[in-house]
Amino acid sequence: MKKVVIHAGFHKTGTTAIQHALHASTQALKAAGYTYPIVDQGTSQSGSVLALAGRGWGSQARGGRVIPKRVWTKLARQVLSGQENVVLSSEFFSELDDAQLREVQRAFVGLECQIVFTMRAFDKLFPSTYQQTLKNGSSYSYEAWLERTVKDYFAEQKTGFWKRNRHAQVITRWQQIFGSENVTIITADESNPGLLFARFGEFLRLPVGTLKPVADSGLNRSLLLDEIHLLRTINKSVPKSRSWNAYMTFIRKGTFEQLTASPTGKVAATARLRTPKPFAKKIEQIAALEMTELKALDLRVLGDIRDLEVGTAPVGPNAELTEISIDKVAAVIAGYDFGLLKLISPRSMLKNWLPYFENRLPAAVYKPISAIARKLL
C-alpha cells in the first residue's frame, strides 16, 4: 500500500532544518521510494496546510492574505498521483482542528498514513518562540512575553502558543483520527543535534547518513541580545500602515534572516537570551505537568523520552541594552538580498510603480492602463 508520511510539527523543534534536509535529499528520497512534493516556493508544504486551515502568512491586520483552498487541493491531488510514497512536512499541521484533521484523513483515504512529530526539551521552546514573535513584528520584551504566556497556561487561555504547544493534547487528537499505532514522536538530543536527522532518517528507513543538516542554508540561528534589542526598536518604529508583505520582504527576510544566516562565533553567555530564574521555575512546573500527560499516552518513541526534560535553556537575567555596535548595524544594512524583491506581491508592485509611469507615458497610453490597474487594486 502506498504510504504518506506527515511530519506534523512541532514548532521550534528543528522542523525547518528537517525540511531543508528533505528538500536537499530529493534524489536520495526517490531512490528509497519517496517523493517530497513542493507546490509553491519554499522547502515545506506549509503554504498548503495554511490554505487548508483558512489562513495565510503574516498579520491579516497588516494586509496578510488568506491562502486560497485550491493550494491544499493541489497538494492533495499531487500526493495521490504517482506510485511513490510521499513525505510531507509542516509544523502548521499541528495547529489543525478536528474538522481539518478529518479533511486530511479523507484526502488520503486508501493510503497508509504515518504521522511523526519532532520534539525537544520543553524549556527551549520559550526563547525560540519569543524570537519568532519578534520576527513577526512584535516589540514585547522577553520578560513581558513570558509573563503573559505563563499566565495564559494556568488560566487555560487558548492562545496560539498553547494551542500548538500542549503537545499531549495535540498528539491525542491525531491518535484518535489516525490510530495510536500510526503516530510516532522523535526526540531531539540538545547535546547532539545530528541525532534528530539520524532518527528521522531511521524512521523513513533511509540509508544511514542520507538525511543531514544543509550547510549554508540560512537556518535561523538564535538572535543575540543586541540583535533582539535592535529588532524590537525597529518594530516599535515601523508604521502601522506598513503592509505585512513589505515588513516580511524588507525587515524579516531582507535583513534579519540574512543576519542570522551567519554564525555568531564565540560570545559570552550574557550576550545570549536567557530565561529569568522566576520564569524558569514556572516553566519547569508546566513541563512536569505536560510530561505527565505525555507519558500517559500510548506513544511510539524514536529516541529517548528523557531528551524532553527541562534544563537545557540558559537561565539568568538579561541586561537592558541601550546601544549596539556600529559594525552590527552595518552588517544588517549590508546583508540585504535584492533577490528577495520577488516576494513582493504583484498587487503591491503595481500600486507602487503605477505613479512612476504617469509622466513617462503619453496620456492616451497611461490613462487606460491606469484605469484597468486601479480596478485590479
Backbone torsions as a table, in degrees:
resi	resn	phi	psi	omega
1	MET	NA	137.2	178.3
2	LYS	-64.5	141.9	-174.6
3	LYS	-118.2	142.0	170.1
4	VAL	-121.3	123.0	177.7
5	VAL	-98.8	122.5	-180.0
6	ILE	-109.3	109.4	173.2
7	HIS	-85.1	101.8	-165.6
8	ALA	-98.0	9.9	-178.4
9	GLY	137.3	-165.6	3.8
10	PHE	-97.4	168.8	176.4
11	HIS	-57.2	144.9	173.9
12	LYS	60.3	34.5	178.6
13	THR	-122.9	25.9	-178.5
14	GLY	90.3	13.4	-177.4
15	THR	-61.9	-43.7	-179.0
16	THR	-62.1	-41.9	179.3
17	ALA	-63.9	-41.5	177.1
18	ILE	-62.7	-42.3	-179.6
19	GLN	-63.1	-42.4	176.2
20	HIS	-61.7	-41.2	-179.3
21	ALA	-65.9	-42.0	178.1
22	LEU	-63.4	-43.7	-178.8
23	HIS	-63.6	-36.4	-179.0
24	ALA	-79.7	-10.0	-174.8
25	SER	-113.4	28.7	-174.8
26	THR	-60.2	-37.8	-179.4
27	GLN	-69.4	-41.6	178.4
28	ALA	-66.5	-37.8	177.3
29	LEU	-64.2	-42.0	179.8
30	LYS	-61.5	-40.8	179.2
31	ALA	-63.7	-26.8	179.4
32	ALA	-93.0	4.0	176.1
33	GLY	92.6	16.8	-179.3
34	TYR	-117.0	155.0	167.1
35	THR	-125.7	148.5	179.8
36	TYR	-122.6	90.5	-170.9
37	PRO	-76.6	141.9	173.4
38	ILE	-122.6	117.4	-178.7
39	VAL	-84.3	-38.4	-178.0
40	ASP	-127.1	-173.0	179.5
41	GLN	-66.0	157.0	-179.2
42	GLY	115.4	-170.4	-177.7
43	THR	-125.6	14.6	179.8
44	SER	-140.7	-176.7	176.8
45	GLN	-106.0	24.4	-174.5
46	SER	-62.1	-39.2	178.8
47	GLY	-59.6	-39.9	179.4
48	SER	-67.5	-39.9	-179.4
49	VAL	-69.8	-39.1	175.8
50	LEU	-63.1	-35.8	177.1
51	ALA	-62.7	-41.9	176.9
52	LEU	-61.5	-37.0	-178.5
53	ALA	-80.5	-3.8	-178.7
54	GLY	71.4	33.6	-177.8
55	ARG	-125.9	-177.1	177.2
56	GLY	-147.4	-175.2	177.4
57	TRP	-80.8	135.9	168.6
58	GLY	79.5	-175.2	-173.8
59	SER	-78.1	121.7	176.0
60	GLN	-67.5	-27.8	177.6
61	ALA	-63.5	-26.2	178.7
62	ARG	-102.1	15.2	175.8
63	GLY	98.8	6.5	175.6
64	GLY	-63.5	130.9	-171.8
65	ARG	-101.7	145.2	176.1
66	VAL	-68.3	135.0	178.5
67	ILE	-78.4	129.8	-176.3
68	PRO	-63.0	146.1	-175.9
69	LYS	-58.1	-27.4	-177.3
70	ARG	-61.5	-21.9	178.8
71	VAL	-66.9	-40.9	175.0
72	TRP	-66.3	-44.0	-178.9
73	THR	-59.1	-38.9	179.3
74	LYS	-63.8	-42.9	178.5
75	LEU	-64.4	-44.0	-179.5
76	ALA	-59.3	-41.7	177.8
77	ARG	-64.2	-38.7	-179.2
78	GLN	-66.3	-36.9	177.8
79	VAL	-62.9	-41.2	-176.2
80	LEU	-74.0	-25.8	-179.5
81	SER	-79.1	155.4	178.2
82	GLY	80.9	170.9	-175.7
83	GLN	-104.0	-15.2	-175.0
84	GLU	-74.9	152.9	168.8
85	ASN	-65.6	159.4	-173.8
86	VAL	-127.1	140.2	171.7
87	VAL	-114.0	129.2	174.9
88	LEU	-120.3	143.9	179.7
89	SER	-143.1	121.2	172.2
90	SER	-162.5	127.6	176.9
91	GLU	-65.3	-17.8	-179.9
92	PHE	-74.7	-13.4	171.4
93	PHE	-57.2	-35.1	-176.2
94	SER	-68.4	-12.8	-177.8
95	GLU	-99.1	-1.3	-178.9
96	LEU	-69.5	143.2	176.9
97	ASP	-85.0	178.8	-174.5
98	ASP	-59.7	-42.6	-179.0
99	ALA	-63.1	-39.7	-180.0
100	GLN	-71.2	-34.8	175.2
101	LEU	-63.8	-39.3	177.1
102	ARG	-65.2	-32.2	177.1
103	GLU	-67.8	-37.7	174.7
104	VAL	-61.8	-45.6	-179.9
105	GLN	-59.3	-45.1	-179.5
106	ARG	-66.2	-36.9	-178.9
107	ALA	-62.3	-32.9	-174.8
108	PHE	-112.2	25.3	179.5
109	VAL	-59.5	138.4	-178.4
110	GLY	92.0	-9.0	177.0
111	LEU	-104.0	154.2	172.3
112	GLU	-80.4	114.3	-178.1
113	CYS	-100.0	120.0	175.6
114	GLN	-113.8	124.5	-176.9
115	ILE	-106.3	133.3	179.4
116	VAL	-133.0	135.7	176.3
117	PHE	-117.5	133.2	169.7
118	THR	-93.7	141.4	-176.5
119	MET	-137.9	153.0	178.8
120	ARG	-138.5	174.3	179.0
121	ALA	-52.7	131.3	-170.1
122	PHE	-60.3	-36.8	-175.9
123	ASP	-70.0	-20.1	179.2
124	LYS	-75.2	-16.9	-179.1
125	LEU	-68.4	-29.4	-171.6
126	PHE	-71.2	-55.4	178.0
127	PRO	-62.9	-34.4	-178.9
128	SER	-67.7	-44.3	180.0
129	THR	-67.8	-39.3	178.2
130	TYR	-57.3	-44.9	-179.7
131	GLN	-63.7	-33.2	176.9
132	GLN	-66.1	-37.0	178.1
133	THR	-63.9	-34.8	176.8
134	LEU	-64.3	-40.0	179.8
135	LYS	-71.0	-12.7	175.1
136	ASN	-96.8	6.1	173.7
137	GLY	107.6	-1.2	-179.4
138	SER	-71.3	154.5	175.9
139	SER	-124.8	14.5	177.2
140	TYR	-61.7	146.9	167.6
141	SER	-74.3	160.8	179.7
142	TYR	-61.3	-41.5	-178.1
143	GLU	-64.0	-42.2	179.3
144	ALA	-66.3	-38.6	178.9
145	TRP	-66.5	-42.3	178.1
146	LEU	-62.9	-42.9	-179.6
147	GLU	-56.5	-46.7	-178.7
148	ARG	-69.3	-43.1	-175.1
149	THR	-68.0	-45.1	179.4
150	VAL	-65.7	-41.5	178.4
151	LYS	-61.2	-40.3	179.9
152	ASP	-61.5	-34.8	-179.6
153	TYR	-63.8	-49.7	-176.6
154	PHE	-73.9	-21.1	175.6
155	ALA	-89.0	-0.3	-179.6
156	GLU	55.5	39.0	175.2
157	GLN	-76.7	135.8	-178.8
158	LYS	-90.4	61.1	177.3
159	THR	-76.4	165.6	-178.4
160	GLY	-56.0	-41.3	-178.3
161	PHE	-60.1	-46.3	-175.6
162	TRP	-81.1	-21.8	174.1
163	LYS	-63.2	-37.0	-177.3
164	ARG	-98.3	-13.9	-176.1
165	ASN	-112.0	6.6	165.1
166	ARG	-84.3	77.5	-166.3
167	HIS	-59.7	-41.4	-179.0
168	ALA	-62.9	-39.0	180.0
169	GLN	-67.4	-41.7	178.8
170	VAL	-63.3	-47.4	-179.0
171	ILE	-61.1	-40.4	179.9
172	THR	-58.2	-42.2	-179.3
173	ARG	-63.7	-40.2	178.0
174	TRP	-68.2	-38.6	178.5
175	GLN	-63.3	-39.9	-177.9
176	GLN	-64.6	-31.7	-176.7
177	ILE	-93.1	-39.4	-175.1
178	PHE	-105.7	-8.3	179.7
179	GLY	94.7	135.1	-178.9
180	SER	-58.7	-33.7	-178.4
181	GLU	-68.1	-13.1	-178.3
182	ASN	-107.1	9.9	-179.3
183	VAL	-119.6	127.1	-178.1
184	THR	-129.1	143.9	170.5
185	ILE	-111.8	143.0	176.3
186	ILE	-116.9	123.3	-178.1
187	THR	-92.2	148.0	176.4
188	ALA	-101.3	131.0	176.6
189	ASP	-93.4	111.1	-175.0
190	GLU	-61.8	-24.0	-179.0
191	SER	-84.5	-11.5	-178.3
192	ASN	-144.7	80.2	-174.7
193	PRO	-56.5	-29.6	-178.3
194	GLY	-64.9	-21.2	-179.2
195	LEU	-63.7	-31.0	179.7
196	LEU	-60.9	-43.4	179.6
197	PHE	-69.0	-40.3	179.5
198	ALA	-63.4	-41.9	-178.9
199	ARG	-70.1	-37.4	178.4
200	PHE	-66.5	-41.7	177.0
201	GLY	-63.0	-38.2	177.3
202	GLU	-63.5	-40.6	179.0
203	PHE	-60.2	-39.8	179.3
204	LEU	-82.5	-3.6	-177.9
205	ARG	60.6	43.2	176.5
206	LEU	-87.5	156.6	173.6
207	PRO	-57.4	143.5	-178.9
208	VAL	-54.6	132.6	177.7
209	GLY	88.2	-1.2	-178.9
210	THR	-65.8	-47.6	-177.2
211	LEU	-95.9	120.8	-178.0
212	LYS	-150.1	160.7	-179.6
213	PRO	-57.7	144.1	179.1
214	VAL	-91.9	119.9	-179.7
215	ALA	-70.8	144.9	174.5
216	ASP	55.1	40.1	-179.7
217	SER	-102.7	6.7	178.0
218	GLY	66.4	48.6	-171.8
219	LEU	-92.5	55.1	162.6
220	ASN	46.2	68.0	170.5
221	ARG	-67.8	166.3	179.0
222	SER	-66.5	146.9	175.1
223	LEU	-76.3	142.0	172.0
224	LEU	-80.8	166.3	-175.9
225	LEU	-58.2	-41.6	-178.9
226	ASP	-68.3	-32.2	177.3
227	GLU	-70.4	-37.5	175.4
228	ILE	-62.5	-45.0	179.5
229	HIS	-61.1	-42.6	-179.9
230	LEU	-64.3	-45.7	-178.5
231	LEU	-66.1	-39.3	176.9
232	ARG	-61.4	-41.6	-179.5
233	THR	-66.0	-40.7	177.0
234	ILE	-62.7	-45.8	-177.7
235	ASN	-62.2	-34.9	176.9
236	LYS	-66.8	-27.2	-174.9
237	SER	-92.8	-14.4	-178.0
238	VAL	-68.8	124.8	179.7
239	PRO	-60.4	143.8	179.3
240	LYS	-63.6	-21.0	179.6
241	SER	-77.8	-12.8	-178.9
242	ARG	-65.9	127.9	-176.5
243	SER	-72.8	157.3	176.3
244	TRP	-60.9	-39.7	-178.7
245	ASN	-59.9	-42.6	179.1
246	ALA	-68.7	-41.9	179.4
247	TYR	-61.5	-48.1	-178.1
248	MET	-61.8	-40.8	-175.3
249	THR	-72.7	-47.9	-170.3
250	PHE	-93.5	-25.7	-177.1
251	ILE	-108.6	-57.9	-175.2
252	ARG	-66.5	-60.9	-177.4
253	LYS	-83.3	-37.2	-174.5
254	GLY	-71.5	-25.9	-178.4
255	THR	-122.5	-59.6	-170.1
256	PHE	-75.4	-32.5	175.8
257	GLU	-73.1	-25.1	172.7
258	GLN	-70.9	-39.2	-179.9
259	LEU	-65.6	-45.7	-175.9
260	THR	-78.6	-1.3	173.3
261	ALA	-79.3	-12.2	-179.9
262	SER	-99.3	144.6	-179.0
263	PRO	-68.4	155.2	-179.3
264	THR	-81.9	-24.3	-171.7
265	GLY	74.6	-164.6	179.8
266	LYS	-83.6	120.1	177.4
267	VAL	-132.6	157.7	179.2
268	ALA	-68.9	154.3	179.1
269	ALA	-58.5	-33.3	-178.7
270	THR	-71.0	-11.7	178.0
271	ALA	-85.0	-8.5	-179.5
272	ARG	-103.9	155.9	178.3
273	LEU	-68.5	131.9	178.4
274	ARG	-125.9	152.3	178.0
275	THR	-89.3	119.5	179.4
276	PRO	-56.1	143.7	-171.9
277	LYS	-53.9	-43.8	179.5
278	PRO	-59.1	-38.5	178.6
279	PHE	-73.9	-35.0	178.7
280	ALA	-60.4	-37.6	178.7
281	LYS	-66.8	-40.1	178.7
282	LYS	-67.3	-38.5	178.4
283	ILE	-65.5	-38.7	177.5
284	GLU	-61.8	-38.9	178.2
285	GLN	-65.5	-43.8	178.7
286	ILE	-63.7	-43.6	-178.3
287	ALA	-60.8	-38.2	178.8
288	ALA	-63.7	-40.9	178.0
289	LEU	-64.9	-43.2	-179.6
290	GLU	-67.2	-38.1	-179.5
291	MET	-66.6	-36.3	177.3
292	THR	-61.9	-44.0	177.8
293	GLU	-63.8	-40.4	-177.2
294	LEU	-65.4	-44.8	-178.1
295	LYS	-67.8	-21.0	179.8
296	ALA	-78.3	-11.4	-179.0
297	LEU	-82.7	159.5	172.7
298	ASP	-83.6	87.5	-170.5
299	LEU	-103.7	139.5	166.7
300	ARG	-100.6	118.3	-174.1
301	VAL	-116.5	127.0	172.3
302	LEU	-107.6	108.1	-171.9
303	GLY	123.7	-144.0	-177.3
304	ASP	-135.5	123.5	-179.7
305	ILE	-58.6	-24.3	179.2
306	ARG	-69.1	-15.8	176.0
307	ASP	-62.9	-19.6	-174.6
308	LEU	-90.0	-3.7	-179.3
309	GLU	-69.5	147.5	-176.6
310	VAL	-74.4	166.1	177.6
311	GLY	126.7	0.0	-177.9
312	THR	-99.3	-21.3	-178.0
313	ALA	-78.6	136.5	178.7
314	PRO	-60.8	136.6	-178.3
315	VAL	-118.6	139.9	177.4
316	GLY	151.4	175.8	179.7
317	PRO	-77.1	155.7	175.5
318	ASN	-111.7	128.5	179.5
319	ALA	-67.6	142.8	175.5
320	GLU	-85.5	106.5	-175.9
321	LEU	-80.8	146.1	177.2
322	THR	-123.7	-1.4	179.6
323	GLU	-151.7	162.9	178.5
324	ILE	-141.3	148.1	-175.5
325	SER	-67.0	146.0	179.3
326	ILE	-65.0	-28.6	177.4
327	ASP	-64.5	-39.6	179.8
328	LYS	-66.9	-43.0	178.2
329	VAL	-62.6	-41.6	178.8
330	ALA	-62.3	-38.9	179.6
331	ALA	-64.7	-38.3	178.2
332	VAL	-63.2	-46.5	-177.8
333	ILE	-68.9	-43.3	-175.9
334	ALA	-73.5	-18.9	-174.0
335	GLY	-81.0	-2.2	-174.2
336	TYR	-63.3	133.3	-179.7
337	ASP	-98.7	109.3	-176.7
338	PHE	-60.4	-26.8	-179.5
339	GLY	-63.8	-18.4	180.0
340	LEU	-71.2	-8.6	176.6
341	LEU	-58.9	-21.0	178.2
342	LYS	-64.9	-16.1	179.3
343	LEU	-77.5	-17.3	-179.3
344	ILE	-67.1	133.5	-176.9
345	SER	-66.4	147.2	177.2
346	PRO	-55.3	-36.0	178.9
347	ARG	-61.3	-44.7	178.8
348	SER	-66.2	-41.1	178.7
349	MET	-60.5	-44.9	-179.0
350	LEU	-63.3	-44.1	-178.4
351	LYS	-62.7	-38.9	-176.0
352	ASN	-84.4	-27.0	-178.0
353	TRP	-91.3	-19.7	-177.3
354	LEU	-56.7	-47.7	-179.8
355	PRO	-62.2	-26.5	-178.7
356	TYR	-60.2	-32.8	-175.1
357	PHE	-90.7	-4.9	-174.4
358	GLU	-58.3	-44.0	-178.6
359	ASN	-100.4	9.9	-178.5
360	ARG	-113.8	-7.2	177.3
361	LEU	-122.5	150.0	174.9
362	PRO	-59.0	143.6	-177.7
363	ALA	-55.1	-36.5	-178.5
364	ALA	-64.7	-26.0	178.6
365	VAL	-90.4	-44.1	-173.9
366	TYR	-66.9	-43.0	-172.6
367	LYS	-61.2	-49.1	178.8
368	PRO	-66.2	-35.9	177.2
369	ILE	-63.5	-44.3	-179.6
370	SER	-62.2	-41.1	-179.5
371	ALA	-62.4	-43.2	179.1
372	ILE	-66.3	-43.6	-178.2
373	ALA	-62.7	-42.2	-178.1
374	ARG	-66.6	-30.1	174.8
375	LYS	-66.2	-37.4	179.3
376	LEU	-69.1	-32.3	-179.0
377	LEU	-76.4	NA	NA
